[in-house]
């Protein structure tokens, strides 16, 4: 894994440009602590920078920036191409006399494939995660590309008359005279979702390259114009093409998925450095660990974290699975002080506002793993592809029970729910639920308020299910000044099942912009590479052929994964409610974080900054402090933005 950056500019001397690219590259040291490299074209207006975390081919033959054998292409690249040896074979098959291999790195394979097949065909051949910048000497163009699902990040845009790009915003902010203003449109989206969705970044004129997309820029045209942009791969197109090619039986679907997933895990275990597995004890990570252990005779290394607060501690579940699989298991105990000491550093790790609070435990599990390995496999992507989130499972049943009620009555019901304190719902509601079902529902009050908000505003099942993803349903009440019209989301189709539509939207938005962003920044801040076997293109191909009824039924999601896991791990070890990767932020805001939060939410500071409405913030803070309501998500999104403002502006 690596960090890449660069720019095209005619505004500086060669000497000045060399100093600039060095600063931009060194800002990404954490992404690649092993080696660094700089490249410039003969004219001295195109510069590429690279920081390397050596994973495959640890020799100097894998050093970047790398130049193709025909001298046409220069590349800086971040990622892993798992099928690069197969691509080498295709190159040799097409050119029987090809014998120019110098090393065994996938970077060299990419360049040879560009020479042989061109850029777009190479992108379609690649199975892996990647972001790269490619300079074409012949056409005088720069190509930026990102993998299909957005595992690896890539920012780009214009600073004055210069074009810049990088793995993280911190490299762009090291470019001279960076003065791009905060985008209020992006800010609105951030408060709606707790992350800034692609293609926005928090800054005007700076963008995230969307997954499955490449762009090209001609070095002679720097007037804030991208010469060419194309989505070379589309999840929507794949889903639609496979609607007529669905599996006819559960047995056929399960067999195909198990075979494909096992192949994916095996291919992603290839590494020239030590490798391990994140293990929470849930379905997703337990299945990856099971398949990985099945691929080797040696005990695999697994990692989890534990908390002092038993309500948030899943480490005992992971321990039981590890003991059953006979892995070499490591657990790091995270104390309240550990977590509190990390919080001020979050703005440096994430570069732009990002308030998914599971960023905290994610960082610590990455830090723990890095003490033993340089690569870790994760279970990311399983929920979106196989129907794991509670909103996929429960929304349809709930909506069926309330949709017949006239909307004006539902609005009244929703309003009433929102005005019942969450603590009261937790206490009284769970008393009866425990009597009936034997165990309480975690965060019942919060879930009830999400339900009330959905009932209040939703006109159909799609809108009802979507409402569960909002942090601030109407960010305009929070943001001061004019904001643009909220970005519209493309549904898969007008007739597709609403739950399938939500799963698709989550796969294109929430997955890359929240989940994968969270893991990338947390892991790379520790110089750890993470890989996601569920996001292998062949696994996705199989997943899109599995009917929704095979994924979700009998009130449970991910049934396809459960059926495979049953072969490896007894059901009683993993059968429990989905808990998420949570920390008690809400409690801390009433305790050890209260003074820190009050400084960031001070009236004078909020007013002088001019971005947010103090009255809305104060009302939300006061209700939360009363202990009757839980506005953790809303307040955390504000506090993270304030922390980011303090650090970056």
N, C-alpha and C positions, 0 to 999 in steps of 0.2 A: 504494500500500500504506500501511497506517496502523496505529495502535495505538488500541484502545478500552478504556474502563474505566468504572466507575460503581458506584452502590450505592443501596439503599433502606434508610432508617433513621429512626427516631423518637428516637434517643438523643442527638442533638446539636442545638444551635441552628443557625439558618441561617448565621450567620457562621462557626461552627465547621465546618459541612458544606462551605462554600465553600473553606475552607482545606484540608480533607481532599481534596476532589476535585482541587484544584490540585496537591497533592503526588502523588496517584495518577497523574494525567495526565502530569505532568512526568517521572515515572519511566520513561515510554515514549517519551521524546524521540527515541531512536535509531530507533524505528519510523516516526516522522513528524517530521522536522526542519523542515519548511517552515512549517506554521502549527499553532496549537492553538485549541481551542474548548471551552467549558463551557456546559452547559444545566441548568436546574432547573425543576421543576414549581411551580405557584403555592403549593402547601402547603409547599414547601421540604423534602420528605423523599425525593425522587427526584432523583438527580444523574447526569448523563452527561458523560464527558470524551473528548476526541478529539485525537490527534496525526496530522497529515496529511503524507504523502509524495505530492506532486502528480504524477499520471501522466496522467490524462484530465481535460480542462477545467482548465487551470492558473489560471483566473480565480477571483475571489472567489465566483462562482456555484457553485463546487464545495465551498465551505467547510462544515465540519461542527462540531457537530451541526446537522442540517438538519431543517426542519419542513415537513410536507406542505402543499400549497396550501389544503386545507380545514382546516388547523390541528389535525387530529385526531392525527397521528402525529409523533413526534420520533425521530430515528435517529442512532446512531453506527455506522459501518460500516467494515469492513476487507476489501479484496479487489478483484476485478474481475469484472464481469458482461460476458462477451464478446459476448453476443447482445442487449445492452440496447437497441440501435436497433430490432431486430426486435420487442422487447417494446413499445417506444414505438409502433410501427406497430399492434400489436394493441390497445393502449389507444385509439388514435385511431380504429381500426375499430369498436370497441365504443361509443365516445362520439364521434360525428361532430363535435361542437362543442368538443372538447378543444383548447385553444390556450393552455395555461398554462405551457409550457416557458420557463424562465428561462435555463438554460444547457445544456451538453451532457454533464453528468456522469451516470454510471450510478447514483449515489446518488439523484439526482432521479427517475430512471426507477423505481427501487425504490419510492420513496414513492408515486408516481403509480399504480404497479401494486397496492400495498396498498390504495389508495383504490378502485381499479377492480375488482380480483379477490379481495382478501383475502390473508391471509398465506400459507396453505398452497398455494394455487394459484400464487401468485407464486414460491414456493420451487421448485415443479415446473417453472415456465416458465424459470427461470434456468439458464444454462449458464455456469459459472465457478467461481471460488473465493471464499469469503466467510465472514465471521463478523460478526454484527451484534446490536445491542441496540435494540429498538423499544418506545417508550413509547406506549401507546394511551390518550389522554386520555378518550375516551368510556367504555371498559370499565375504566379504571384498572388496566391490566395491563402488565407488562413481558414482552416476548418475546425470548428469546435463540435464535439459530439458527446452524447451521454447515453448510458445503457438503457435498456427497454423499461425497466421498472424504477429507475432513479435511485439506485443504491449508492452511487458516487455523485457528489455535488459538483456543480460548475456554475459560477457567477460570471456575468459579462456585462459590458456596457460602455458608456462614454463618460470621460471626465474631461470637461472642456472639449478640445478637438482631438483627444487621444482615445483609442480603443484599448480597453483593459479586460483581463479575465483572470480568474483564480479559483482554487478549490474552496477558499473561504474569503469572506469580505475583508478580513484583516490584511490580506495581501493587497487588495485594491486600495485600502485606506492608507497604505504606505506609498501610494503614487502621489507626486507633488500636486499641491493645490487642490486636494480632494475637498470639495465643498458642496457636494450633492445634498440637497435638502431632503428631509423626511417626507415620504409620500403619504399623504393623508388617506388615499385610497387603500394603500397597503396597511396602514394603521387600522382602518376600519375592518379589514379582513382579519388582521391579527386578533383584534378583540372578539371577533365572532368565533374564531376557531382555536385561539391560543397559539397559533403559528402563522407565519406569513406564507400564503400559498403561491406556488408557481403560477405564472411567470414573474410575479412581483418579487422585489426585495424591499426592504424597509426604506431604501433610498430611491429617489427619482433617477431615471436614466440608467439604473443598474437592475439587471434581471437575473432570474434563475433560468438556465436552459431546461426546458421541459424534458421529462423522460422520453426516450425513444425518438429524439430529435437531433438533427445536426444543422448548423448554420455555416455560411461561408461569407468571408469579408475580403474584398479586394483592397490591397494595401494602398492603392492610389485614390481610393474613395473613402475619406474619413469624415464625411459630413453627417454623422449620426445615422448612418444608413447601413443596414445589413443587406448584402447583395443577394443572398439566397437563404431560404429556410425551408426545411422539409421534415415532416414526421415520417421517419423511415419504417416505424413499427407502431401498431395501434392495438391496444387491448380490446377496444370496441370492435374493430374489424375481426379480430380473432374470435371473439365471443359470437358475433353474428354468423361468421362462416361455420362455426361448430354447432350452431343451433340445429342443423339438419344432420349432425353426425354424433348425436349423444349416445351414451352407453344405454343398452337396453335392460341390463340387469345390474343389481348391486354387486354381485360376485365378479362380473366382468370389470366394473369400475374399480373395485377394490384391488383386484389383481393387477390391473394396469398401473394404478397409482403406486402400489407397493414396489413394483419392478422399477418404475421410473424414479421414484424417490430414493430408492436404494442406490441406483446409478448416480443420482445427483450427489448424494452424501459421499459416495466413494470418490467421485471426481473432485469434490471440494476438500477432501482430506489430503490431496497432493500438496506437499509443502517441503521446502528445504530447511524449515525451522520448526520447533516444537508447536503442536496444535492441541487445542482442547475444546470443550463444549460448555456453553452456558446451560445450567440446569436449574429450573425453578421447581420441578416436580409436577408441572402441569402437562397437558397432553402434548403440546407442540414441541417443547424442548425434550421431553422424555422420549418421544418417538425418534427425534434426531439422534439422541444419545444411544438409543437402542440399536438403530441402524448402523451408527458409527462403530459401536462395539462389535456388531456382527461382521464388520469389514476387516477386523484385525484380531490377532491372537493375543496382543498385548492390551493391558487395561488402559482404556482411554482416560484422559484427565477431564474432570468435570468441576464446575465452579458455581457457587451460590453465595448469597449473603444472608446474614441474620440480623434481626433488630431486637433491642431490649423489649420493645412493645410487642407482646405476643399477638395482638390483633393484626399486625402488619408483617409478621414473621412467617414466611413460607419455607424456611430452611429445613424444618423437620420432614416435610413432604419430599423435598429434594434428597435428603439423606436416605430415606427409605428406598427411593428409586435407585440411587447410587449403590446402595448395599445389594439390592436385588440384581443389578447389572454387573456388580463387582468392578466398578470404575475406581480410579484413584481420585477421591473426592476431596475438595478443599472448600472450606467455608470461612468467610471473613465476617466478623461481628462488627456492625456499624453502630456506633453509639450516637446519641442525640447530639453530642458535641461535634462528632465527625461531620454529621450532616449540616449543622449550623455553621461550621467553619467553611464548608464548601459553598454555601449559598452566595456569598459576595463574589465568588470567582465565576459564577455562571455566565455573567455578561461577557467575560473574556473568552469562555469556551464556545459560546454560541453566536457571538458577533452581531446578531440581530435579535429582537425580542422573541423569546420562545419559552412558553410557560406550561408545558406538560411536566408536572412535578415528578413524574417517574424518571426524569432526567437525573435526579439525585441518586437513587439506587442503581440506575444504569451505569453511572460513572464509577461507583464503588465496585460493582462486579467486574467492570473492565480493568480497574486498577488492581484488583485481586488476581485476575487471570494473567495480567502482564508480568506478575512476579514469577510465573512459571512457563508461560508460552508466549508466542508472538502472533498466533492466529487462533481465533475462536469461532466456532459455528454457533449460530443462533436459530431460534424458531420463528423469526419474523416473517410475516406474510401469510401464515396459516389462517389467522382469523378472517382476513379479508377474502381469501380464496375459497375457504371451506366452511364459512358461516359460523364463526366462533363468538362474535360479540353478542352480548345479551339483547341489544336492540334488534338484531336480526331475528332472534328467537321469540321474544315476548311481544314485540310491537304488533304483529299481525293478530294475535289472539286478543290483545287489549283493544285494538282498534275495532275489531269485530263486535266487541261487547258495547262500545260507546258510540260507534258511527251512526247507529240508527236514531240516536237522540238528536233532536233539532239543534242546530248549531248555536242558537242563542242560549239554549239550556246548557250545552257543553261549555260555552264561554263562562257561564256562572259557576259551573262545577270547577273548572280550571282556576278561576279567580279564588274560590274558597280554599282549594288545596294550597295555593301559593301563599295564603295568609295564615295557614296553620304552621306553627313553629316546627322546624325539622326535628328538634329534640323531643317534642311531644309525639311526633309520628314514630320516631325511633323507639321510644319507650312503650307507648300504648300499642302501636301497630305490631311491633315485634313480640309483644306479650301474647297476642292472639295467634300470630303466625307460628310462634314456637309451640303453642298448645296444639295447633293443627298439624304442622309439618315436622315438629321435633327440633328445628334449628332456626335461628333468626336469619334475616336477610341483611348482609352488610350494607351500611350507608342507606338504609331504607328511606330516611327523610329526604336525602338528596335525590334519590331516584323518584320519590313521590313528587317533588317539586319539578323535576324534568318532565314527569308525566303531566302535571298540571299545566305547565307551559305549552306542551304539545297539544293538549286538549283545547287550550285557550285559543291557539292560533291556527292549527292545522285544518286544512280543508279536505284532505284525503290521506290515505295510508302512507304515501311517499313523503308528504310533508310532515306527518306525525313521526315517522321513523327518523327523518332528517333532523328534527328538532332536538333529538337527543345528542347531537354532535356540537350544538352551540354552547359557547361559554357566555357571551352576551348576545342574546337573540336580536337586539336592536342596538348595535354599538353607537348609533348616532346620538343616543341620550348621554353617552359618556364623552364623546369627542367634541371638543370646542371648534367651532368654525365649520366651513362647508366641507363635505366629503362627497366623493363621486357615487355613482350608482353601483351597488354591489355587483360583483361579477356573477354572471349567470353560469350555471353548471349544465353541461350537456348530459341529458339522460341517455341511457343505452338505446332505448326506443320508446315510443309512445305506448306500446302494447305489452312490453316485457313486464314480468312480475316486479312490483315495487321493491321488494326485498332484494331481488337480483340487481335492480338499478342502484340501490344504496351500496351494495357490496362492490359494484363496479366503480361508483364514484369514490368510495373509500380507497379502492386499489389505485386509482389515478391521483387522488389528492392526499387523504389522510396518511396513507402508507408512505409515500416518498417524502412528503413535506413535514410530517410529524415523526412517525416511527423510525424511518430510515435516517432522517436528519438527526434525531436524538442519538441513535446508536453510533452513527458516523462521528459526530463531534465528540461524544463521550469517549469512544474507543481511541480515536486519533489523538485526543489530548493526552492519552496514556501511551501513544505509539503502538497501538494494538490493531491488527487487522481483523475485521469481522466478516463472516460469510453467511449467506442465507440460503440454504438448500431448497427451501420451499419456493424460491423465486427463480429457480432454474427454468429456462424457457420450455423444456420438455415437460416439466411438472405443471407449469401454467397451461400448456396445451392440453394435458390430461384433465386438469381441474375444470377447464371451460367446457369439457365434454360430459361432465358429471351433472345430472339434473339436480336442481335445488332440493327436491324431495329426498334425494339420497344423502344430501349434506345435512339437512335439518329435518328432524322428525321426532315425535314423542317428547317434544319440549326440550330437545337437546341439539346442540350444533356440533359440527365437525365429526359427524358419525362415520364418515369414511376414514378419518384418521384414527378414531377410537377403535374401529374394527381391525385395523392393521396393528395398533399398539397392543391389543389384547393378546397377540401372539408372543409378545415380549415381556409385558409387565402385567401383573394381576390387576384387575379393574379396581379393587378396593384401595390400591395405592395411589390412584390418580383421580378417582371419582369424587369430586368436591366442587362447590360453586366457584365460578371464575372470580378471582379476587383482584387481578391486576397487580401492578408493581407500584404499590402506594407507600407514602410516608405521611405522618400525621401533621401536615402543614397547618390545617385549621386549628388544631390544638396549640401549636407553637405560636400562631398569631395572637392567641390570647395569653401566651406565657413568655417563653424566652425570646421570641421574635417581635414582641409587641413594641418595644422602644425603637428597634430598628425600622419597623414598618411605619410607625408614627412620624419618624423623621422624613421618610420618603413621601408620606402623604400629607405633609404639613401644608396648610392653606396658602401661605406666602409662596412656597416653592411651586406648588401646582399652578397658582395664578400667574406667577412670573414666567413659567415655561410656556404657557398658552396653548397646550395641547388638549387638556382634559378639563371636564366640568367638576369643580371641587364639590359642589353640593351633592351630586350623584355619588361621588366617592365617599363623602362623609356619612351619608345615609346608609350606604352599604356597610361601611366599617362599624358604625354604631350598632346596627342590627346584629352583625356578627359578634361583636364584643358582648352583647347581652347574653349570649349563650343559647338563645332561643332559635336562632337561624344559623345555617351553615352556608356562607358565601365564599368558601375557600377558593373555588376556581376563579370567580370573578375578581377577588382581591389579589390572588396570586398573579393573574394576568396584568393587573395594574402595577403591582410591586416590581415585577420583572421588567416591565417597560420603564419604570422609574429608575431601577438599577441600571438598565442599559443606557438610559439618557445620561445618567451620572458618569458612566464609564466612557461613553463614546462621543459625547457632544460637549 
